[in-house]
Amino acid sequence: MLVKKALHEDWIAVIVAFLSMFIIITFYGPQMPRYSWYDTQTFVQELGKGGNYLHTLVLFAWATLALILYKFLNKQERPFSVIPGMVVVMLISMLAQFITSNHAVKNLGIEIVLFSLLIGLFLSNVTGIPSWVKPAIQTEFFIKTGLVLLGAGIIFHDILKGGALGILQSVVVVFTVWYFAFWVCKKFKLDDEFKMMISSAVSICGVSAAIATSGAIEGDNKKLSHVISLVLIIAIPMMLFMPMIANALGLSEAVAGAWLGGTIDTSGAVVAAGTILGDEALKYATLVKFSQNVLLGIAAFFISVYWTYRKNGPGKDIQERPGLASIWQRFPKFVLGFVLASLVFSFLLNPDVAKAAKAPIKDLQTCFFALAFACIGLETKFTDIFKMENGRPAMAFIIAQVFNIFFTLIMAYLIFK
């Protein structure tokens, strides 16, 4: 029997992540399969490694049980319907892991998340996705759970050190980019709902901001889906090319990470791009991204106030005014999980215990990110992007994002150099 009240997705991600960390600390830690091959001969030899079969099976069981728990706590029917689709999603991520274990690919610094994404995109746009796979496509859940796990690897001192600067950058960037994006949308003669959702998605934190804004203004779900598709597709080339540009410009890892975290609109893509540049870049990219996430609840609150008063002028029925509860309702709860995980591993755990748990937690985090990007690929269609309203929303989004890239680079350099 399902629970009477559905839990918020963010809370479920926090529960799953902390339950996983508890199991790792007290009982058993999962491990990503390890391969290493050069040519056809070593390819066949690596495929036959028996230990990797066990590691893959454990990860599949772990992720599948996590997703079943998510469905159960989220009060969704038929939670076990995710199992067939999880076979496909896990196979994609494990195939990506095998590809990245090739030495030529390793030398390029390409991560598992990229190939998970590319394989998912190929299947979605070339072969199509069967309906029985779709229950397992839960991008946001996998990303949020992976990000809470990421908190275990970031000590709290680093958050205190970089957090204030991250918030400073985020406040300046969010307000400036939001108003520029809104102006661009106005020039393209987009309606008010598109203006609000695109401006928030570009300036704050992508998918989550678009969803929160749509909820605040009770927006059209078709328009919301279109904005989310734009966020996911535009994040792909940004994830690939921005680390290369950062290296070409000779940016420090701190500046480059702050740039990535402030511009790329999906948390998973931020992590992937930051990982390419190194641990320091990943740390600052994550801190800046979370700083923007913190602003999401506040921004959603002001958007809901603005929208309510705008739509309820003289002579109109006055709806219930949004209160302080709106901030908490729209606040990304997984950010709290990230900070709590960092606190636990920084101050509460024995240092030897924390060190021993670091590797399996990192492997589980990598698995969840790979699953998330496989899901992004599976749910993304290139053909639909430029059809709605003759491509005007897409052009407005791209122009605003280009401005975001240049403006955030300047701010990251001034603040983090």
Salt bridges, closest charged atoms under 4 A:
GLU9 OE1 - LYS144 NZ 2.88
ASP10 OD1 - HIS8 ND1 3.85
ASP10 OD1 - LYS144 NZ 2.60
GLU46 OE1 - LYS49 NZ 3.27
GLU140 OE1 - LYS144 NZ 3.99
ASP158 OD1 - LYS283 NZ 3.77
ASP191 OD2 - LYS223 NZ 2.51
ASP192 OD1 - LYS195 NZ 3.52
ASP192 OD2 - ARG310 NH2 2.96
ASP192 OD2 - LYS311 NZ 3.84
GLU193 OE1 - LYS223 NZ 3.67
GLU280 OE2 - LYS283 NZ 3.43
ASP363 OD2 - ARG34 NH2 3.02
GLU389 OE1 - ARG392 NH2 2.91
